[in-house]
Amino acid sequence: MNAISVENLSKIFDKKIVAIDDVNFKVKNGEIFGFLGPNGAGKTTTIKVLTTLLRPTKGKVNVAGFDVIKEPDAVRSSIGIVPQSLTLDDDLKGITNLLLSAKLYHVPDKLAKERAEQLIDMVNLKDAIDRKVETYSGGMRKRLELIVGLIHEPKILFLDEPTLGLDIQTRSVIWEYLKNLNKEKRLTIFITTHYLEEADYLCDRIGIIDKGKIMVVDSPSRLKDELGGDIINIKINGEYSEIIESLKQLNYVKKIDIVDQNLRIKVEKGENVLPTILEFINSKGIVVTSVSLAKASLDQVFLKYTGKSLRDAESDKADRFKMYFTRRSRTR
């Protein structure tokens, strides 16, 4: 059985605004699934349907084996949610926030305290858990948000931009927590992110949505392989015409262009063939003055399927997050 099954899902607002357009995808039990798309692509609407916050206009959606329309309470008790916006109560201690969430999910007090202790140790918050949340750093807040979403031991964890606005070191720490959770507990994780390196590192598969439609679902590695290879950029001391025709005869060279006075060579598995290409050029008595290897990236995949890059959206959302966080701090 799949953790999430979405069939012919559509959501239309005001009888004319199509937010989700006949979407189909599945999330396997125990996988980390990334859901990517530009702003306004339909990500948030889809997640709201999956988490029972919105009713679909049509289609069938099952989450953790339950129908989101017929069995919403069963769905809610089976999932954990870590939203993008901060939902912790700053005036309460960390431990109070955590145990309050357990109460809302009807976790018995004794069991809640046992789980809380384990989760606090897992995210290294033991020294801060008895302090008010208003004293926490951004990274500490995110770690607390994470275990608040785990206190009732959900089957599926939904993470909406879990590391937005955090520094790379803190992001890396949270990535490791998520990897360990997935591996040790076989927890299914559904994640949205604008950090493509995050999706590349964490996700077993990703789905890209644009204009309400699913463009592709596959593993990051296969999607990058479909781009047709890596790019080797080489600058030589001499005429390019002398070597281009010879390089074209090599069976692993797919395409050669001259870009910005560099040979731009498209190949598969660039790290493997680069030494051979350099040796081949040197054997012709030609001196290589510079060389670089550009691996296929998830950003290129995203660009292929949406015509847009996520990089601008990433920086824009991070700036808005920081501005929001600063305003909150100033009002306290």
C-alpha positions as CSV (number, residue, x, y, z in Angstrom):
1,M,0.0,0.0,0.0
2,N,1.2,3.5,-0.8
3,A,1.5,6.1,1.9
4,I,-0.3,8.7,-0.3
5,S,-2.4,8.1,-3.4
6,V,-3.7,10.9,-5.5
7,E,-6.0,10.2,-8.5
8,N,-7.4,12.8,-10.9
9,L,-7.3,15.5,-8.2
10,S,-8.6,18.9,-9.1
11,K,-9.3,22.0,-7.0
12,I,-11.2,24.9,-8.5
13,F,-11.9,28.1,-6.7
14,D,-14.9,30.4,-7.5
15,K,-15.9,28.0,-10.4
16,K,-13.1,29.4,-12.6
17,I,-9.7,29.5,-10.8
18,V,-8.0,26.1,-11.4
19,A,-5.4,25.6,-8.7
20,I,-4.9,21.9,-9.2
21,D,-5.7,20.4,-12.6
22,D,-6.3,16.6,-12.8
23,V,-3.2,15.7,-10.7
24,N,-2.0,12.1,-10.3
25,F,0.9,10.8,-8.1
26,K,1.8,8.3,-5.4
27,V,4.1,8.4,-2.5
28,K,5.6,5.1,-1.4
29,N,5.6,3.9,2.2
30,G,8.9,4.9,3.9
31,E,10.2,7.3,1.2
32,I,11.2,10.9,1.4
33,F,9.1,12.6,-1.4
34,G,9.9,16.1,-2.5
35,F,7.2,18.3,-3.9
36,L,8.7,21.2,-6.0
37,G,7.2,24.0,-8.0
38,P,7.3,27.8,-8.6
39,N,5.2,30.1,-6.4
40,G,1.6,29.8,-7.4
41,A,2.1,26.3,-9.0
42,G,-0.4,24.5,-6.7
43,K,1.9,23.1,-4.1
44,T,0.2,24.7,-1.1
45,T,-3.3,23.8,-2.3
46,T,-2.3,20.2,-2.9
47,I,-0.9,19.9,0.6
48,K,-4.0,21.5,2.1
49,V,-6.1,18.8,0.4
50,L,-3.7,16.0,1.6
51,T,-3.9,17.3,5.1
52,T,-7.7,17.7,5.1
53,L,-7.6,21.5,5.2
54,L,-9.4,21.8,1.8
55,R,-11.9,19.6,0.1
56,P,-11.1,18.7,-3.4
57,T,-13.4,19.7,-6.2
58,K,-13.0,16.2,-7.7
59,G,-10.7,13.2,-7.5
60,K,-9.8,10.6,-5.0
61,V,-7.1,11.1,-2.3
62,N,-5.9,8.5,0.2
63,V,-3.4,9.4,3.0
64,A,-2.1,6.7,5.3
65,G,-4.8,4.4,3.9
66,F,-7.7,6.8,4.7
67,D,-9.9,8.8,2.3
68,V,-9.4,12.5,3.0
69,I,-13.1,13.3,2.5
70,K,-14.7,10.3,4.1
71,E,-12.2,9.8,7.0
72,P,-10.6,13.2,7.7
73,D,-10.2,12.5,11.5
74,A,-8.3,9.2,10.8
75,V,-6.0,11.1,8.3
76,R,-5.3,13.8,10.9
77,S,-4.4,11.4,13.6
78,S,-2.0,9.6,11.2
79,I,0.0,12.6,10.0
80,G,2.3,15.2,11.5
81,I,2.7,18.7,10.1
82,V,5.6,21.1,10.4
83,P,4.4,24.3,8.7
84,Q,6.5,27.0,7.1
85,S,5.2,29.7,9.4
86,L,6.2,29.4,13.1
87,T,3.3,28.1,15.2
88,L,5.0,27.8,18.6
89,D,3.8,29.8,21.6
90,D,6.7,32.1,22.5
91,D,5.4,32.7,26.0
92,L,5.5,29.0,26.9
93,K,8.5,26.8,27.6
94,G,9.7,24.4,24.9
95,I,8.6,21.4,26.9
96,T,5.1,23.0,27.4
97,N,4.7,23.4,23.7
98,L,5.7,19.8,23.1
99,L,3.4,18.3,25.8
100,L,0.5,20.5,24.7
101,S,0.7,19.1,21.2
102,A,0.7,15.6,22.8
103,K,-2.5,16.5,24.6
104,L,-4.2,17.6,21.4
105,Y,-3.4,14.3,19.9
106,H,-4.7,12.4,23.0
107,V,-1.3,10.9,23.8
108,P,-1.4,9.6,27.5
109,D,0.6,11.8,29.8
110,K,3.1,9.1,30.8
111,L,3.7,8.1,27.2
112,A,4.0,11.7,26.1
113,K,6.7,12.4,28.7
114,E,8.7,9.3,27.6
115,R,8.4,10.3,23.9
116,A,9.3,13.9,24.7
117,E,12.5,12.9,26.5
118,Q,13.6,10.8,23.5
119,L,12.7,13.5,20.9
120,I,14.4,16.2,22.9
121,D,17.6,14.1,23.0
122,M,17.3,13.4,19.3
123,V,17.4,17.1,18.4
124,N,19.8,18.2,21.2
125,L,17.4,20.6,22.9
126,K,17.9,19.3,26.4
127,D,19.6,22.4,27.7
128,A,16.9,24.7,26.3
129,I,13.7,22.8,26.6
130,D,12.8,24.4,30.0
131,R,13.3,27.9,28.6
132,K,10.6,30.1,27.0
133,V,10.6,29.7,23.2
134,E,11.1,33.5,22.9
135,T,14.7,32.9,23.9
136,Y,15.3,30.3,21.1
137,S,17.3,30.9,17.9
138,G,15.7,30.2,14.5
139,G,17.4,26.8,14.3
140,M,16.2,25.8,17.8
141,R,12.7,26.8,17.0
142,K,12.8,24.6,13.8
143,R,14.1,21.7,15.8
144,L,11.3,22.1,18.4
145,E,8.7,22.5,15.6
146,L,10.0,19.2,14.2
147,I,9.5,17.2,17.3
148,V,6.2,18.8,18.0
149,G,5.1,17.3,14.7
150,L,6.5,13.9,15.8
151,I,5.2,13.6,19.4
152,H,2.2,11.5,18.4
153,E,4.3,9.2,16.2
154,P,2.6,9.9,12.9
155,K,2.8,7.6,9.9
156,I,3.5,10.5,7.5
157,L,5.3,13.8,8.3
158,F,4.5,16.8,6.1
159,L,7.3,19.5,6.1
160,D,6.6,22.8,4.4
161,E,9.9,24.6,3.8
162,P,11.5,23.1,6.9
163,T,14.8,25.0,6.7
164,L,13.7,28.3,5.1
165,G,15.9,31.2,6.3
166,L,18.3,29.0,8.3
167,D,22.1,29.1,7.8
168,I,23.7,26.1,5.9
169,Q,25.2,24.6,9.0
170,T,21.8,24.5,10.8
171,R,20.1,23.2,7.6
172,S,22.7,20.4,7.4
173,V,21.9,19.4,11.0
174,I,18.2,19.2,10.3
175,W,18.8,17.2,7.1
176,E,20.6,14.6,9.2
177,Y,17.7,14.4,11.7
178,L,15.3,13.8,8.8
179,K,17.5,11.2,7.2
180,N,17.8,9.3,10.5
181,L,14.1,9.5,11.2
182,N,13.4,8.1,7.7
183,K,15.9,5.3,8.1
184,E,15.3,4.3,11.7
185,K,11.5,4.6,11.9
186,R,10.7,4.1,8.2
187,L,8.8,7.4,8.5
188,T,7.3,8.6,5.2
189,I,8.2,12.3,4.7
190,F,6.5,14.7,2.3
191,I,8.6,17.8,1.9
192,T,8.3,21.1,0.0
193,T,11.5,23.2,-0.4
194,H,13.0,25.9,-2.5
195,Y,16.5,24.7,-1.7
196,L,17.3,22.3,-4.5
197,E,20.4,20.9,-2.8
198,E,18.0,20.0,0.0
199,A,15.7,18.0,-2.3
200,D,18.7,16.5,-4.1
201,Y,20.2,15.3,-0.8
202,L,17.1,14.2,1.0
203,C,14.6,12.9,-1.5
204,D,14.2,9.4,-2.9
205,R,11.8,10.9,-5.5
206,I,10.5,14.3,-6.4
207,G,7.4,15.6,-8.1
208,I,7.4,18.9,-10.0
209,I,4.2,20.8,-10.3
210,D,3.5,23.8,-12.5
211,K,0.3,25.6,-13.3
212,G,-1.6,23.0,-11.3
213,K,-0.3,20.1,-13.3
214,I,2.3,17.4,-12.4
215,M,5.1,17.7,-14.9
216,V,7.2,14.8,-13.8
217,V,7.8,12.3,-10.9
218,D,11.1,10.5,-10.6
219,S,14.3,10.2,-8.6
220,P,16.7,13.2,-8.6
221,S,19.5,11.1,-10.2
222,R,17.3,9.8,-13.1
223,L,16.0,13.3,-13.8
224,K,19.5,14.7,-14.0
225,D,20.6,11.8,-16.2
226,E,17.8,12.6,-18.6
227,L,19.3,16.0,-19.2
228,G,21.8,14.2,-21.4
229,G,25.1,14.4,-19.5
230,D,27.6,16.7,-17.9
231,I,29.5,19.6,-19.4
232,I,33.3,19.8,-19.6
233,N,34.6,23.3,-20.3
234,I,38.2,23.4,-21.6
235,K,40.4,26.3,-22.7
236,I,43.4,25.5,-24.8
237,N,46.5,27.3,-26.1
238,G,45.9,27.0,-29.8
239,E,43.2,26.8,-32.6
240,Y,40.1,25.0,-31.6
241,S,39.5,23.7,-35.1
242,E,42.6,21.5,-34.7
243,I,41.0,19.4,-32.0
244,I,37.2,19.6,-32.4
245,E,36.9,17.2,-35.3
246,S,39.2,14.7,-33.5
247,L,37.1,14.9,-30.3
248,K,33.9,14.3,-32.2
249,Q,35.2,10.9,-33.1
250,L,35.2,9.8,-29.5
251,N,32.0,7.7,-28.8
252,Y,31.4,9.2,-25.4
253,V,31.4,12.8,-26.7
254,K,27.8,13.8,-27.4
255,K,28.2,17.4,-28.5
256,I,30.9,20.1,-28.8
257,D,30.4,23.9,-28.9
258,I,32.6,26.9,-28.5
259,V,31.2,29.2,-25.8
260,D,33.0,32.2,-24.4
261,Q,36.3,31.0,-26.0
262,N,36.0,27.6,-24.3
263,L,35.3,24.2,-25.7
264,R,32.0,23.1,-24.2
265,I,31.9,19.3,-24.4
266,K,28.7,17.4,-23.4
267,V,29.5,13.9,-22.1
268,E,28.0,11.2,-19.8
269,K,29.7,10.6,-16.4
270,G,32.0,13.5,-16.8
271,E,34.2,12.7,-13.8
272,N,35.1,9.3,-15.5
273,V,35.9,10.6,-19.0
274,L,37.5,13.9,-18.1
275,P,41.0,12.4,-17.6
276,T,40.8,10.5,-20.9
277,I,39.8,13.7,-22.8
278,L,42.7,15.6,-21.3
279,E,45.1,12.8,-22.1
280,F,43.7,12.7,-25.7
281,I,44.2,16.5,-26.2
282,N,47.7,16.4,-24.7
283,S,48.6,13.6,-27.1
284,K,47.9,16.0,-30.0
285,G,50.5,18.4,-28.6
286,I,47.9,20.9,-27.5
287,V,48.2,22.6,-24.1
288,V,45.2,22.9,-21.9
289,T,45.2,26.1,-19.9
290,S,42.0,25.6,-17.9
291,V,39.3,23.0,-17.3
292,S,36.1,22.7,-15.3
293,L,33.4,20.1,-14.9
294,A,29.7,21.1,-14.5
295,K,27.5,18.2,-13.3
296,A,23.8,18.1,-14.3
297,S,21.8,19.8,-11.5
298,L,18.3,19.7,-10.2
299,D,18.0,23.4,-11.0
300,Q,18.5,22.5,-14.7
301,V,15.8,19.8,-14.3
302,F,13.5,22.3,-12.8
303,L,14.2,24.8,-15.6
304,K,13.5,22.1,-18.2
305,Y,10.1,21.3,-16.9
306,T,8.8,24.7,-15.8
307,G,10.9,27.2,-17.9
308,K,11.8,28.9,-14.6
309,S,14.6,28.7,-12.0
310,L,13.9,28.2,-8.3
311,R,16.9,30.3,-7.3
312,D,15.2,33.6,-7.4
313,A,12.2,32.3,-5.5
314,E,14.5,30.8,-2.9
315,S,16.2,34.1,-2.1
316,D,13.0,36.0,-2.2
317,K,11.2,33.7,0.3
318,A,14.2,33.6,2.6
319,D,14.3,37.4,2.7
320,R,10.6,37.5,3.5
321,F,11.1,34.9,6.2
322,K,13.8,37.0,7.8
323,M,11.8,40.2,7.6
324,Y,8.8,38.4,9.3
325,F,11.0,37.0,12.0
326,T,12.6,40.4,12.6
327,R,9.2,42.0,12.9
328,R,8.0,39.4,15.4
329,S,11.1,40.0,17.5
330,R,10.6,43.8,17.5
331,T,7.0,43.6,18.7
332,R,7.9,41.6,21.8
